[in-house]
Amino acid sequence: MVQKAKILLVDDRPENLLALEAILSALDQTLVRASSGEEALKALLTDDFAVILLDVQMPGMDGFETAAHIKRRERTRDIPIIFLTAINHGPHHTFRGYAAGAVDYISKPFDPWVLRAKVSVFVELYMKNVQLREQASLLRLQLDNGGGRAAANGGGAAEEGGRTGLLTELSARLASVEEQAEALSKQLDDSADAAAVATAAHLERKLTGLRRALDALEPGSGGSSAQLPSQN
């Protein structure tokens, strides 16, 4: 079963949340509602989200303050935030949104197709990162278990064969992620969304690091000291 990404929708008006759900339902992902900044922060304590759609004008904790809290937390600081606002106070207001950590700033009423397209890019990037973390976890497991068994068995041929087989499987899985990431990057080349392009570039750097770690583990490469790339 394909894992679905979670998208956090934050707005104090129920009709706005309904409208967002109607627009984004075509993406077939998990949509999570929050009617206040406090409720959004609570949801972020336990769940991982691909992107956050955050209303600026809310009573109590507004969007700017909510975003500041999100960016201060290590667990959530890298989640993309798209600000939604019904008012426009000019460049200063927009600058405050970007300064608070937003990757995009959209004024209402917005084009549903444009919003859906922007969200879909961050969902796709999130899914690629999930796949990358899974490959890294498998590689770490191979390093931990394979090294211990090899020492216990004296590094026998059967052990080496099993290790090579798993490395081949990991390499094939990684190649699939690399191919999809390359296609996504080409798609973003024509996009003006600098934040999405930067996120894709970060993903490609992590893929490169993982590929180097895998190559270092190939027989004859002296890869016992290979270091896995950071998954941050």
N, C-alpha and C positions, 0 to 999 in steps of 0.2 A: 504494500500500500504506500502510495506516494505521500510523503509528509507535506502538510500544508503550512504556509507561513502565517503568522499572526500579524494583523494590522490594527493598531490602536487608534480609535476615533474619539477625540476629546472635544465636547461641545456641551454647553449648558442647556441648549434648546433641543428638545426631543425631535422636533420636525427637521432640524438640520442633520441630526444623526440618521434619521430615516432616509433623508436625501443622499447622504454619503453612502449608506448601505446599498441603496438602489443603484448608484453609480458604480460601486466597486464590486457588486455581487458577481459580475461577469468574470472577474479574475479567479473566482472559485477558491478563495483563501478564507482563513478564519478571521472574521471581523469582531473586534472586542470594543464594547462601548464604555465610555467614562463620561460622566456628566459634570465633572469638576476637575481642577488640577489635583486636588487631594486624592480623588478616586483614581486618577491616572497614575499617580506615584505609587499607590497601593498595588495596582495591577502590575506595575513594572518590578515589584519586589519578587514576584514568583514566576513570571512568564517572560519569554524572549520574544521580541517583536522585530519584524523586518523594517517597519517604518511607522512613524507617528504622524497623524494629521491632527493639528492642534489649533483650536480656535484662539484668537488673541483676546477678544473681549469677553471675559467671564467674570462674574461677581466673585469677590473674595480673592483667591489666588488666580491672577490672570495668566495668559499664555506665556508672557515673557518670564514671569517668576517661575512658572512650572518648568519651562525649558531650562532655566538656570539650575534648578534642583536636579533635573535629569542629567545635565552635563557635569555636575559635580560628583555624581555617583560613578564609580569605576565600572560597575556592571552595565550601565546604560549610556555612558558618555558617547559611544560610537553609533548609537541608533539614529538614523536620519530623521529629522523633524521638518515637516512641511507646515508652515504657518498659514492659516486661513483667516481672513479678516473681511468684515463687511464695510470697513471704513478705510480711508486713505488720507493720512495726515502729511503726505509728502515724503521726500527722501529721508528725513530724519527718522520717521516712523519705520520705514523700510530698513534703514541701517540698524535700528535697535533690534529688529527681528533677526538679522544676520549676526549681530554681535551676541545675541542670546544663544546662538548655536544652530539656527535654522539653515537647512540646505536649500530651501526655496520659500517663496513668499507669494501667495496667490490671493488676489482680491475677489470677493464675492460681488456679483454672481460670476462664477467661473465656468469655463467650457468643460462639460463632463468628460469629453473624449481626452482633452489635454490632461486633466487631473488623473484619469485612469491610466493614461500612458506613462505619466511620471511615476505613479505608484508602482506600476508593473515593472519598471526598470529596477527600482530598489528591492522589490520582491525577488526578482531574478538574481540580483547580486547577492542577496541574503541566502538564497538556496545554493548558490555556488560556494559560498563560504561554509555552509553546513556540510556540503560534500567534501570540501577540503579538510575540514576538521575531522571528519570520519576517516579519511585516508590517513591523516596524521596519527590518529588514535590507533589504527591498525598497524601502522609502521612502528609506533612505540611499543605495542604489544609484541610484535615480532622481535624487536630489539631486546626487550626484557626477557621474554620466554626463550627465544632462540639462543641467546647468549648463555643462559643458565643451563639449557639442555646440552649445548655443545660442550661445555666444560665438563658436565657429568658423564657424557658418553665418549669423551675423548675426541670429539669432532669427527664422528664417523661419516661415511659417504651417504648413508640414508638421511642423516640429519642435514647434511649439506644440500641434498636433493630437495628435501622438504622446504628448506629455507629459500632455495632458488625458485621453487614453484610459487611460493607465496609472494616473493618479490616480483615475479612476472605478472601475477594477478594484480598486485598493487599498482604496478607500472601501467597496466592496461586501463585500470580504473582511473588513474590520474590522467592518462592521455585523453580519456573521454571528457573529463572536467576541463582540461586545457583547451580542447577543441571548442567546447561550448563557450568558454571564457573569451577565446579569440574571436568567435563569431559575435559575441555580445559587444566586445570592444570595437569591432568594425561597424556595428550598428550605431554605436554611440559617437563615432567619428563625425557624423553629420548632425549631432545634437549640440544645442547651445547650453545644455545643462552641465556646467563645469563640475558640480558636486558629484554627479553620477559618473562622469569621466574619471574624476580623481579616485572614487571608490573602486571603479573597475581596475585602475592602474595599481591600486593597493592589493587587490586580489591577485593580479598577475604577478606581482613581486612575491607574494606568499607561495603561489604555485611554482615559481622559479626556485625558491628556497627548498620546497619539498622535493622537486625533481632532482636537485643537486644532492639532497640527502639520500634519495633512492639510488642514484647513480653511484654514490660513494659506497653503497652496500653490495654492489655487484661483485661477484667472485673475482679475486685478484686486484681489487681496488684498494684494499687495506681500509675498509670502511668501518672497522670496529669503533672508531672514534667519531663517526658521523654525528653531526648535531642537527636536530630538527629545527625548522623555522618556528619562530614565535607565532602563536595563533591569535594574537591580539589584533 
